[in-house]
Amino acid sequence: MKGKIAVRTMNNKLILGSLLLGSCTPMSYSVEGTHDKNVLFIIVDDLTTNLGCYGHPVVKTPNIDRLAGMGIRFSNAYCNFAVSNPSRSSFLTGLKPETTTILDNVKSLQSILGDRVTLPYLFRKNGYYTMSLGKIFHGGKEHNDLKAWDEIYSFGPTETGKTGEKRNMTGGVLKWCEWMAAEGGDEDQSDGQIAQKAADFIMNKREKPFFLAVGFQKPHDPFWAPRKYFDMYPLEDCDPPVVPPGWVAPYKHTLPSETAVFDKFTDMDKREFLRSYYACTSFMDAQVGKLLTALEESGQLDNTLIILMGDHGYHLGEHNWWNKVTVFEKGTNAPFIIAGQAVSQKGSVTGAMFEFIDIYPTLAALSGLNEVPSYLEGKSFEKVLNDPSLEFRKSVRAVTKRGDMLGRTVKTEKWRYTEWDNGLKGSELYDQEKDPVEYNNLAASPAHAGVVSEMKKLLYDTSAF
C-alpha cells in the first residue's frame, strides 16, 4: 500500500516537494484504559527552565504554566547532548548520541538511519495521522525521516516580520547574536504561522488519531519577536546572573571557543540579551496558548496527550556563557511537561531524573503502540506519571564534543562528574547541593578522591544505561 506525503513550505522557504512512500500499512487502533486518543508533541528550540512554572520571577509564560497545572512537570529532565541535531536525532530514535554517531549539526540523520524506526514513524505505523510543523528533526530532507509523516511544513517570516528595531550585541562578530523588536504581529513570524497551522489542523475533525509534532523556533537565535513581547520586559528587570569574582573555566575546552566574545559583554549587552530571550519565550508561550485553545474548542483537550519540552538546556550568563554546547547543569537540564489521562496528579512536580533517550519508550508505552523496536537504549518512566514521588534513574549522562575530543558527564542527585578525552585532558567534579551552578571544581581535591573514583566507575558503567 502506498500513501502520499505532502511536504510544503511557507513564505518562499525551500520547497522539498512531494513523494510516494513505500509500504506503510497502518495497524488497527483502539483507545484502551488511560490511553489518550491523540498526541501533541511540542519541541521548543533552545528553551531553558526560565519559565513561570519553574519558578522564574520575571519570565511570563501563562500558557505553559497552565499546561503544567494540567499535568506533571519534571525538574530533572536531561538531554544527552546539548546541541539540536545530536539531541533530536537521539531522542527521536531512542538511541544515545554515541550510538547514532551524530555529534554535531552537520552529520545527517539519513546517513545513519537505515531501517531504524523513529518515534513519529512508529506512530504512523500504528495508524496515526502524523504532521510535522516547524523544526522537529534538525531540518531539511537529509536531517528528516520523510516516511514518518503524512504532511510536513516549514515556515519563515514575512517581509514585514523581517523589519524592526534591532541590534547585534557583539558588534557583528557573532552574526546570530542579534535581537529585533519586529514589526507586524505573531503571524509575521514563523512560530505564529506554525501555531495557526496547528490550530487549523486540530480543529479539522478526522477519524484517525493524530500525532501532531510542533517545533517552535523561539527562543532560538536570532532573537526576533513582535515588539509587544519586548515591551513586557523593562531592561531594569533583566538582571544577569552573578558569576563569582575571578572565576575561570577549569580548562579552555570546558566551554566552547567563543568565550572571549562574551567576556567583552557590558552590563547593557547582558540585559539586552536577557530581554530578547525572555521576549522570544513569551512569544512562543502565546503560541502554545493557541494550541491549548484549539484543543479545548474542538473538544479534544481531555483526550490528547500533550508533551512540551526544550531540546536541550541553555546558558544565560552562567559561567560567563550565553549559549549551549556544555555538559554543565544549565546546558543539559531542560523543561519537560506532560499532560494527559496517564497523569494521576494534575499540577504535580517530580524530581525523578530521566534522560531524553527515555522519551521514545515512554510515549510508546503511554499510547499503547505495537512493534516498539527492541534496540531502544532508553526505558519508560511511565510509572512516574502515576506516582510523582517515585525515583526513576539514579544517574543520567550526557556527552559533548570539542574538535575531535569528547567530554562525558554523569550526574547523580548530589554530584556531577565530567571527563575530557577519557580523563586525559582533565576532569571536573561539582557538589550540586552546595554549588548548584557548578563553579567550584573539586576533582583535584584529595578529600574528594573517593567520590571521583565512584563517579568515574558510574560514568563508564554500561549497565546503568
C-alpha positions, 0 to 999 in steps of 0.5 A: 500500500502506498500513501502520499506525503505532502511536504510544503513550505511557507513564505518562499522557504525551500520547497522539498516537494512531494513523494510516494512512500513505500509500504506503510500499512497502518495497524488497527487502533483502539483507545484502551484504559488511560490511553489518550486518543491523540498526541501533541508533541511540542519541541521548543528550540533552545528553551531553558527552565526560565519559565513561570512554572519553574519558578522564574520571577520575571519570565511570563509564560501563562500558557505553559504554566497552565499546561503544567497545572494540567499535568506533571512537570519534571525538574530533572529532565536531561538531554544527552547532548546539548546541541539540536541535531545530536539531541533530536536525532537521539531522542527521536530514535531512542538511541544515545548520541554515541550510538547514532554517531551524530555529534554535531549539526552537520552529520545527517540523520539519513546517513545513519538511519537505515531501517531504524524506526523513529518515534513519529514513524512508529506512530504512523505505523500504528495508524496515526495521522502524523504532521510535522510543523516547524523544526522537529528533526534538525531540518531539511530532507537529509536531517528528516525521516520523510516516511514518518509523516503524512504532511510536513511544513516549514515556515519563515517570516514575512517581509514585514516580520523581517523589519524592526528595531534591532541590534547585534550585541557583539558588534557583528562578530557573532552574526546570530547574536542579534535581537529585533523588536519586529514589526507586524504581529505573531503571524509575521513570524514563523512560530505564529504561522506554525501555531495557526497551522496547528490550530487549523489542523486540530480543529479539522475533525478526522477519524484517525488519531493524530500525532501532531509534532510542533517545533517552535523556533523561539527562543532560538537565535536570532532573537526576533519577536513582535515588539509587544513581547519586548515591551513586557520586559523593562531592561531594569528587570533583566538582571544577569546572573552573578558569576563569582569574582575571578572565576575561570573555566577549569580548562579552555575546552570546558566551554566552547571557543567563543568565550572571549566574545562574551567576556567583552559583554557590558552590563547593557549587552547582558540585559539586552540579551536577557530581554530578547530571550525572555521576549522570544519565550513569551512569544512562543508561550502565546503560541502554545496558548493557541494550541491549548485553545484549539484543543479545548474548542474542538473538544479534544483537550481531555483526550490528547496527550500533550508533551512540551519540552526544550531540546536541550538546556541553555546558558544565560550568563552562567559561567560567563556563557550565553549559549549551549554546547556544555555538559554543565547543569544549565546546558543539559537540564531542560523543561519537560511537561506532560499532560494527559489521562496517564497523569494521576496528579494534575499540577504535580512536580517530580524530581525523578531524573530521566534522560531524553533517550527515555522519551521514545519508550515512554510515549510508546508505552503511554499510547499503547503502540505495537512493534516498539523496536527492541534496540531502544537504549532508553526505558519508560518512566511511565510509572512516574506519571502515576506516582510523582514521588517515585525515583526513576534513574539514579544517574543520567549522562550526557556527552559533548564534543570539542574538535575531535575530543569528547567530554562525558558527564554523569550526574547523580542527585548530589554530584556531577562528574565530567571527563575530557578525552577519557580523563586525559585532558582533565576532569571536573567534579561539582557538589550540586547541593552546595554549588548548584551552578557548578563553579567550584571544581573539586576533582583535584581535591584529595578529600574528594578522591573517593567520590571521583573514583565512584563517579568515574566507575558510574560514568563508564558503567554500561549497565546503568544505561 
